[in-house]
Amino acid sequence: MKDRIREILTDTLNTCIIKGILSRFPALDFTVEIPANHKHGDYATNIAFKLAGSQKSAPADIAVKIANNLTDTHNIIEKVDVAGA
């Protein structure tokens, strides 16, 4: 499941670049993990933190952009919450 979520996030980043929502950035190494605290959801990622520098934007703002443009054609993701937004 983590790999599928990574694919969804990668597709979403590409969509955001094409739409001009995010600017191009160098290759990105981000994680998808299961949080230790189940109140933080089923999965979490550090993708917004990794993009903050290249996008010159707060991680919460980047996370909202990603969440609003999520490319999940297989409807795997039921809900997205953005911490700090």
C-alpha positions in Angstrom: 0.0 0.0 0.0 2.9 2.4 0.8 4.2 1.9 -2.8 0.7 2.7 -4.3 0.5 5.9 -2.1 4.0 6.9 -3.3 2.8 6.4 -6.9 -0.3 8.5 -6.3 1.8 11.3 -4.7 4.3 11.2 -7.5 1.5 11.5 -10.1 0.0 14.3 -8.1 3.3 16.2 -8.0 3.6 15.8 -11.8 0.1 17.1 -12.2 0.8 20.1 -9.9 3.9 21.0 -12.0 2.0 20.7 -15.3 -0.8 23.0 -13.9 1.8 25.5 -12.6 0.7 24.9 -9.0 4.2 23.8 -8.0 7.5 24.8 -9.7 9.9 22.1 -11.0 12.3 20.7 -8.4 15.2 18.3 -8.2 14.6 14.6 -7.7 12.8 14.1 -4.4 13.3 11.4 -1.9 10.2 11.3 0.4 8.8 8.8 2.8 5.3 7.2 3.2 5.0 5.7 6.7 2.5 4.4 9.2 2.4 6.9 12.1 3.2 5.6 15.6 0.1 7.3 16.9 -3.0 6.0 15.1 -4.7 9.3 15.8 -2.4 10.8 13.1 -4.0 8.6 10.4 -3.2 5.4 8.6 -0.3 6.9 6.6 1.8 10.0 6.6 4.4 11.5 4.4 7.2 14.1 4.7 6.7 15.3 1.1 5.6 18.8 2.0 8.6 19.3 4.2 11.0 18.0 1.5 9.5 20.5 -1.0 9.4 23.6 1.3 12.8 24.9 0.3 12.5 24.5 -3.4 9.0 25.9 -3.4 9.8 28.8 -1.0 6.6 28.0 0.8 5.4 26.7 4.2 5.0 22.9 4.3 1.3 23.3 5.3 0.6 25.4 2.2 2.3 22.9 0.0 0.4 20.0 1.6 -2.9 21.8 1.0 -1.9 22.2 -2.7 -1.1 18.5 -3.0 -4.2 17.4 -1.2 -6.4 19.7 -3.3 -5.0 18.2 -6.5 -4.6 14.5 -5.5 -4.5 12.3 -8.5 -6.1 9.1 -7.2 -7.7 7.4 -10.2 -8.3 4.1 -8.3 -10.0 5.8 -5.3 -7.6 4.2 -2.8 -7.3 7.3 -0.6 -10.5 7.9 1.4 -9.5 11.1 3.2 -6.6 13.5 3.5 -5.9 15.6 6.5 -3.1 18.3 6.5 -1.4 18.9 9.8 -1.1 22.5 10.7 -3.5 23.7 8.0 
